């Protein structure tokens, strides 16, 4: 146990030791004063826009959507996890303003979209995703056109399917409702499928932030590590 005079260990790193490195990604102020941000070591001393640009080169093909009708404080936790798994983007459905406290500034490293209604998200998803459409014969060309990506709800509902045995597609939108009420009725109807997380205790449901983390990790296991479902 630490004594009353001890101080917590500082987060991050101090000023850059020695001669500064060359490159446009470096932030002069951070090199001079130190970098106390919650970023991985790869991005220490980098400018914010340089980090976002680099993340854009290897973002994953799933999106995250969260319904925001009552300013749910769990939204921030979902968005923070979306950053950890480098989701393509996150979408706020409902009220534009959402509780950012739990995101711990990670929303600044992601792409945010706002949809005032469920229908607006549906329209967006219908025009998202790409499929290469080719023409046969001499002078054949390949054209990338929108093909639409499915909305996949995550909620413990009658008729829902287990997440553990569902083959999550590479391009999709993982949709989460609010803590308590879960997915709204219009959103349930808009989703191609609703998946639940198998539980074995007495509680009917788990925290929305925890459910989001499990669902995103399931996508990573299937689409990045190629773990087949049974």
N, C-alpha and C positions, 0 to 999 in steps of 0.2 A: 504494500500500500504506500502511495506517495505521501510525503509529508506536506504540511501546509505551505511550505515555501517553494515547493517544486513548481515548475511551469510546464504546460503541455508542449509536446514536441511540435515544431513548426511544420506546417504543410508546405509541400512543394520544394523549390530550390532557391538559393540565394542568387546574387549577381553572378554573371558568367565569369569564370576565372580565366585570366589571361587574355590573349588577343581575340577579338570578336570574329565569329565565322562569317564567310561571305554567302550571300544568297538573299533573294527577295522575300523568302518566307520568314526571316527573322524580324522580331519586333525590337527596335532599339531601346524602348523604355523597359521592356522585360529583361533584356540583356543587362541593362544598367542596374535595375532595382531588384531583380529576382522575379520568379514566376510562381505565384501561390495559387494558381488555378487548379481545379480538379480535372486535370487532363493526363493522359497516359504519357510516359516518358518520351515517346516518339515525337510528341508535339510540344515539348517544353521549349519555351522562348519563341514559339511561332506566333505570327499574327493571326488574329481570329479568322479573317477572310481566307488566309492561306490554309488553315485547318479545314474549313468548310469545303474549299476547292479540292483538297486532297481526299476528304471523305467522299465527295461526289464521284470520284473515280472508281470506288468499289462499294457503293451502297448496295444493299440487298434488294431483291425484287418484291418484297412484301411491304404493304402500307399498313398503318394503324389508324383506325378511326374511333373516336370516343364521343358518345352523346353527352352534351352539356346543356341540360335544361335547368339544373338547379345549382350550378357553381360547385360541383362535387370536388372536395379537396383531394380525392384519390387520382384525379386526372394528372396532376403533376408527377405522381409516381409512375403512371403508365408511360408518360412522355419521356421520363428519365430512362426507363427500360428500353424504349424505342431507340434512344441514342446508343445505349450499350450494345444493342444488336444491329445498329446501323441500318435501321429501316429506311426505305426509299423516301418516305415523308410521313408526317402525321396530319390527321384531319380532325377538326373540331366541328361537330354537328350540333347546331342549335345556337345558343348565345355565343357571340364572338369573344367576349371576355371570359377567361377561365382562370382557375386558381393555379398560378404558376409557382407557388412556393415550393411544392414538392418536386418540381422539375430541377431545382438546384442549378439554374442557368443553362441546363443542357439543351433547352429548346432553341437557344441561339446557334447551335451547331447543326440544326436540322431545317427541313423545309416544312413550313406550316401552311395548311389550306383551311379555309373556313367555308362551311356549307350551312346556310341558315335553316335548311329543311332536309329531311331524309331524301326527298325527291331530288334535291340538288346534288346530293352525294351519288345517287343512282345514275343521274345523267353524266356526272363526271366519270364514274367508273365505266360506263358504257363506251366512252370515248378514249379510255386509257389502254395501256398495254399495246404491244406491237406484234404483228404477224407478217412475216415475209411472204409476199404474194408474187410469184414469178410468172413470166409468159414463156411459152414453149416455142421451139423453132429458132430459126436464124435471128440473130439480134435480140435474143431473149434478155429480159431485164428483171431485176428484182426490186420490188417496191415495198416499203414498210408502211403498213396501214394500221390504224387503231382496230383492235379486236375485242376490246372490253375485258375487264378483269372481274372476277366474282367477289361478292361481299360474303364473308364467312363470319357469322355471329358466334360469339363465345358466351354461353349462358347455360345455366342448369334449368332446363325447361322440359316439360312433357314432350316426348317425340324427338328430343335432341339426340345426336349420335355421340359416341365417345371420341374425344380428341385423340386418345392413345392409339386408336386403330384406323383413323381417317388419313387418307393420303393427301396431305395439304399440297395444293398446286404451287408452283414456283412463283407465279404472279397472282397475287390476291390482296384483298383488304381484310385484315383481321379487325372485327368490329366489337367494341365493348360498350356496355350500357353503364348506367350510373350505379353507384353503390346503393343497394337496397332494392329499387324497382327493377334493375337490370335493363335489358333491351326493351325499348318501347315497342308497342304493337306495330306501328308502321315500319320500324326497322326490322322486326322479325319477318314481316312479309317481304321485305326487300332482299333479305339474305338468301343466297342459294342454298345454304344449309346452316343449321345452328348446332354447334358442338358443345359438349359439356366435359368437364374434367372429373374423372372418377374419384370419388371420395369414400372413405371407409370409417369415418368417425360419426359423431352425433350431430355435428353442425350441418345445417342444410346447404350452406354456401360458404365460399371463402372470399377473402378480401379482393376487391376488383383489381387492385394493383398486383397482388400475388397471382391472380388468374391470368392477367396479361403477360406476366413474366413467364409463366408456364407455357402459355400458348406460343409466344415468340420463340422460346427455346425449342418447342416441338417442331416449329418450322425450320429452325437452324439444323436440328438433328436430321430431319428428312431431306432438306434441299442442299445443305452444305456438306454434311458428313455422309449423306447417302444411306442413312439408316432406314431400311425398308420397314413398313408397317405389316402387321400380321392380321 
